[in-house]
């Protein structure tokens, strides 16, 4: 056990320094969710409730500050959260050796990771203490949504969903905005309902730099120093739409193959 702890701390240190070894935390989190007791536990079992309590205790974070949304009245479309209900997940906490399982959700308006406590109430975990977390998601090709915390372009920590993780890393920043109904002005967007609307941005991480992909296809060339000629030709021949997630991945796969 001691040797495992030493190896784990060493791996975590390397990951924090380089920012490029995301397969290690993903495998650790996935292993936690695939444990026999986690797989067999029902969604609202004592197992998950106790795990959430342990998570709060180990991290010494308290319940955090959570902005609530009253969507009970008629006329609101969508939800501020990533999922309609709590999902099984596993969380890495700074200073805690093993990933912690819990029922979790993600607040896309405030950028907060939420865990479900035993009384059903949510607790928000500060991004500074959470290096990574994994959510069971049957809509994903591998059954999981993988998130890491990293610095944005202003140096602040934020959560990113990891979309592609090879030589190059592709992040998606999941953000929702509350849009009030607007249909009474002479010139209006004809929004007849309050709603939560998506804003999905993509970022490429190279080394220790995380930068947003701009809408201009040519602007992406700066992410591939020494490969500009090949990438430019690939963009032209394949008519890559850099607002399309699948096409961005195709481009990165090509770049990583060079």
Backbone torsions as a table, in degrees:
resi	resn	phi	psi	omega
1	UNK	NA	-40.1	-179.6
2	UNK	-63.3	-42.7	-179.4
3	UNK	-65.1	-37.8	177.8
4	UNK	-62.2	-42.5	-179.7
5	UNK	-61.2	-43.6	-179.7
6	UNK	-63.2	-44.7	179.7
7	UNK	-62.9	-43.1	-178.5
8	UNK	-62.3	-46.9	-179.9
9	UNK	-62.1	-38.9	178.8
10	UNK	-64.1	-44.3	179.1
11	UNK	-62.7	-44.4	-179.1
12	UNK	-62.4	-39.0	179.0
13	UNK	-63.8	-44.0	179.2
14	UNK	-62.1	-42.5	-179.1
15	UNK	-62.4	-43.8	-178.8
16	UNK	-64.5	-34.6	-177.7
17	UNK	-74.7	-47.5	-174.1
18	UNK	-85.5	-33.4	-176.7
19	UNK	69.9	7.6	-174.3
20	UNK	-116.7	-0.8	-176.3
21	UNK	-104.0	61.1	-173.8
22	UNK	-80.0	-13.5	179.8
23	UNK	-68.7	-30.1	179.6
24	UNK	-65.3	-53.1	178.0
25	UNK	-64.6	-34.1	177.7
26	UNK	-60.7	-46.4	-178.8
27	UNK	-64.3	-38.0	179.2
28	UNK	-66.3	-42.7	179.5
29	UNK	-67.8	-42.6	178.8
30	UNK	-62.0	-40.2	178.8
31	UNK	-60.8	-37.8	179.2
32	UNK	-64.5	-42.0	-178.4
33	UNK	-73.9	-21.3	-178.5
34	UNK	-94.8	3.2	175.3
35	UNK	-60.1	149.5	-176.2
36	UNK	-55.4	-44.9	-176.0
37	UNK	-68.9	-32.5	179.0
38	UNK	-72.0	-41.2	-179.4
39	UNK	-65.3	-38.9	-175.9
40	UNK	-83.1	-17.7	-177.2
41	UNK	-70.6	137.5	176.0
42	UNK	-74.9	164.5	-171.2
43	UNK	-56.9	-40.6	-176.1
44	UNK	-107.9	31.6	-175.8
45	UNK	-73.6	163.4	176.1
46	UNK	-61.6	-31.9	179.8
47	UNK	-54.4	-49.0	-177.4
48	UNK	-72.8	-34.7	178.9
49	UNK	-65.9	-44.6	178.6
50	UNK	-65.2	-35.1	179.3
51	UNK	-64.2	-40.0	178.7
52	UNK	-64.3	-41.0	178.1
53	UNK	-62.1	-40.3	178.1
54	UNK	-64.8	-39.4	-179.7
55	UNK	-60.1	-46.3	178.9
56	UNK	-63.1	-41.8	-177.8
57	UNK	-67.0	-45.9	-177.9
58	UNK	-63.8	-39.5	-174.4
59	UNK	-84.4	-14.4	179.5
60	UNK	55.6	41.8	-174.6
61	UNK	-101.5	-11.9	-174.5
62	UNK	68.5	-158.4	-175.8
63	UNK	-93.9	-8.9	177.4
64	UNK	71.2	173.1	178.6
65	UNK	-103.0	121.8	-175.3
66	UNK	-121.5	126.5	173.8
67	UNK	-84.5	126.1	-178.9
68	UNK	-97.8	157.2	-178.9
69	UNK	-127.3	126.5	177.9
70	UNK	-93.2	102.1	180.0
71	UNK	-113.5	22.1	-176.5
72	UNK	-75.9	-28.0	-178.8
73	UNK	-75.9	158.6	-177.3
74	UNK	-69.1	146.3	170.9
75	UNK	109.9	0.0	177.9
76	UNK	-100.2	125.4	178.1
77	UNK	-103.3	135.2	176.3
78	UNK	88.9	-174.9	-178.2
79	UNK	-140.2	149.5	176.8
80	UNK	-73.9	-9.1	-173.1
81	UNK	-101.9	163.8	-179.6
82	UNK	-71.0	-35.4	-178.0
83	UNK	-125.2	154.0	179.1
84	UNK	-69.3	-26.5	-176.9
85	UNK	-141.0	171.7	178.3
86	UNK	-64.2	145.2	179.2
87	UNK	-124.6	151.7	175.1
88	UNK	-67.7	137.5	-179.1
89	UNK	-152.1	172.9	175.4
90	UNK	-136.9	141.2	-171.6
91	UNK	-128.5	135.2	170.9
92	UNK	-93.4	129.0	-179.8
93	UNK	-116.9	133.7	178.8
94	UNK	-56.7	129.8	178.4
95	UNK	86.6	-3.4	178.2
96	UNK	-111.2	129.5	-172.5
97	UNK	-67.7	-54.3	-173.7
98	UNK	-95.8	144.9	174.2
99	UNK	-58.7	146.2	-177.2
100	UNK	-106.3	122.7	178.1
101	UNK	-79.4	146.3	178.4
102	UNK	-166.7	164.3	169.0
103	UNK	-84.2	123.7	-171.6
104	UNK	-135.1	164.5	172.2
105	UNK	-151.0	170.3	-178.4
106	UNK	-127.0	126.4	178.4
107	UNK	-85.3	106.9	-174.8
108	UNK	-80.3	-12.0	177.3
109	UNK	-82.4	-45.2	-176.1
110	UNK	-102.4	-3.1	179.6
111	UNK	66.5	41.7	-176.3
112	UNK	-116.2	138.9	169.7
113	UNK	-85.4	126.3	-178.5
114	UNK	-113.2	138.8	173.3
115	UNK	-118.0	147.5	179.5
116	UNK	-89.7	123.2	177.6
117	UNK	-84.6	171.8	-174.2
118	UNK	-63.2	-25.6	178.8
119	UNK	-89.1	4.9	178.0
120	UNK	92.0	-9.8	-178.7
121	UNK	-80.6	155.8	179.9
122	UNK	-90.0	151.8	171.5
123	UNK	-127.4	135.1	-178.8
124	UNK	-96.2	133.2	179.4
125	UNK	-106.0	123.2	-179.0
126	UNK	-59.0	137.2	-176.5
127	UNK	-60.0	-29.0	-177.6
128	UNK	-64.2	-21.8	-176.5
129	UNK	-103.1	-0.5	-174.3
130	UNK	-120.4	98.6	179.1
131	UNK	-67.5	-33.6	-176.4
132	UNK	-164.9	155.7	171.7
133	UNK	-151.5	158.5	-176.3
134	UNK	-129.7	134.9	-179.4
135	UNK	-120.4	132.9	173.1
136	UNK	-66.4	124.5	-175.3
137	UNK	-145.5	101.9	-177.5
138	UNK	-64.8	-14.6	179.5
139	UNK	-78.8	-15.0	178.3
140	UNK	-85.4	150.5	-176.3
141	UNK	-60.5	-35.2	179.6
142	UNK	-100.8	3.7	176.6
143	UNK	86.9	5.4	-176.2
144	UNK	-139.5	148.5	168.3
145	UNK	-111.1	122.5	-172.6
146	UNK	-108.9	125.2	-179.2
147	UNK	-121.5	145.6	172.4
148	UNK	-131.4	156.7	172.4
149	UNK	-98.1	136.4	-178.4
150	UNK	-152.2	167.7	-179.5
151	UNK	-78.6	140.4	172.6
152	UNK	-87.0	-173.0	-175.1
153	UNK	-70.0	-13.0	176.6
154	UNK	-98.8	1.3	178.6
155	UNK	89.4	3.7	178.8
156	UNK	-89.1	147.0	178.4
157	UNK	-77.5	139.9	177.0
158	UNK	-151.1	163.8	178.5
159	UNK	-92.4	136.7	174.4
160	UNK	-125.0	143.2	170.7
161	UNK	-85.0	130.0	-178.9
162	UNK	-85.5	117.0	-176.8
163	UNK	-97.3	-38.9	-177.8
164	UNK	-141.0	132.8	-172.3
165	UNK	-141.6	78.6	175.6
166	UNK	-127.6	-129.6	176.0
167	UNK	-63.3	-38.9	175.5
168	UNK	-106.2	150.4	179.2
169	UNK	-115.4	131.3	176.0
170	UNK	-111.7	123.6	176.8
171	UNK	-104.3	152.1	167.3
172	UNK	-121.5	127.2	176.5
173	UNK	-96.6	113.9	-176.5
174	UNK	-90.5	117.1	-177.3
175	UNK	-138.3	135.5	173.4
176	UNK	-119.1	147.4	177.5
177	UNK	-121.2	142.0	175.3
178	UNK	-84.1	124.3	179.8
179	UNK	-115.3	113.3	178.4
180	UNK	-72.6	155.4	176.8
181	UNK	-58.8	144.4	-178.4
182	UNK	-150.7	96.7	-178.0
183	UNK	-143.2	15.4	-175.3
184	UNK	-107.3	-14.5	179.6
185	UNK	-78.3	160.4	178.3
186	UNK	-61.9	-42.9	175.8
187	UNK	-115.1	109.2	-172.9
188	UNK	-143.7	159.8	179.5
189	UNK	-79.1	3.8	178.7
190	UNK	56.8	45.2	173.2
191	UNK	-89.7	108.0	-175.7
192	UNK	-92.5	-3.0	179.5
193	UNK	-135.1	145.5	164.8
194	UNK	-64.8	146.6	-177.4
195	UNK	-155.7	158.7	169.8
196	UNK	-105.2	119.0	-173.8
197	UNK	-116.0	142.6	-176.7
198	UNK	-74.2	143.4	163.9
199	UNK	-133.0	105.6	-177.6
200	UNK	-107.0	120.0	179.7
201	UNK	-116.5	147.2	-178.9
202	UNK	-113.8	140.9	-178.5
203	UNK	-130.8	144.4	173.6
204	UNK	-108.9	132.8	177.3
205	UNK	-107.8	121.7	175.0
206	UNK	-128.5	122.2	-175.6
207	UNK	63.1	-125.7	179.3
208	UNK	-103.3	13.7	-176.5
209	UNK	-108.9	130.2	175.0
210	UNK	-117.5	121.6	-174.7
211	UNK	-136.4	141.5	-178.3
212	UNK	-71.0	141.1	174.1
213	UNK	-81.6	123.3	179.7
214	UNK	-84.5	167.6	-175.2
215	UNK	-73.2	-21.3	179.3
216	UNK	-76.7	117.9	-177.4
217	UNK	-55.7	-35.6	-177.2
218	UNK	-67.6	-25.1	-177.6
219	UNK	-66.2	-18.3	-177.4
220	UNK	-75.7	-14.7	-177.0
221	UNK	-61.7	-29.0	-177.4
222	UNK	-66.0	-17.7	179.3
223	UNK	-79.1	-8.0	-173.9
224	UNK	-127.3	63.6	-179.8
225	UNK	-59.6	131.7	-178.7
226	UNK	87.7	-9.4	-179.3
227	UNK	-120.1	12.3	-172.4
228	UNK	-57.1	-42.9	-177.1
229	UNK	-62.3	-47.3	-179.1
230	UNK	-66.4	-41.6	-178.8
231	UNK	-66.7	-41.8	179.1
232	UNK	-60.7	-42.2	178.3
233	UNK	-65.4	-41.5	-179.8
234	UNK	-63.7	-41.6	178.5
235	UNK	-60.6	-42.9	-177.0
236	UNK	-70.9	-44.8	-175.2
237	UNK	-70.5	-32.0	-175.6
238	UNK	-104.3	-0.4	178.3
239	UNK	48.9	52.5	-177.0
240	UNK	-66.4	130.1	174.5
241	UNK	-97.8	107.1	-174.2
242	UNK	-78.5	6.7	170.0
243	UNK	-96.6	-3.3	-180.0
244	UNK	-102.6	121.3	-174.6
245	UNK	-58.2	-46.0	-177.9
246	UNK	-63.5	-36.3	-179.2
247	UNK	-74.6	-33.1	174.3
248	UNK	-63.2	-42.9	179.3
249	UNK	-61.6	-43.0	177.4
250	UNK	-57.8	-42.1	179.4
251	UNK	-63.5	-43.5	-178.9
252	UNK	-68.3	-37.5	176.2
253	UNK	-61.4	-40.7	177.9
254	UNK	-65.2	-46.6	-179.6
255	UNK	-60.2	-43.0	-179.3
256	UNK	-67.1	-21.1	-179.8
257	UNK	-82.7	-14.1	-177.4
258	UNK	-73.7	NA	NA
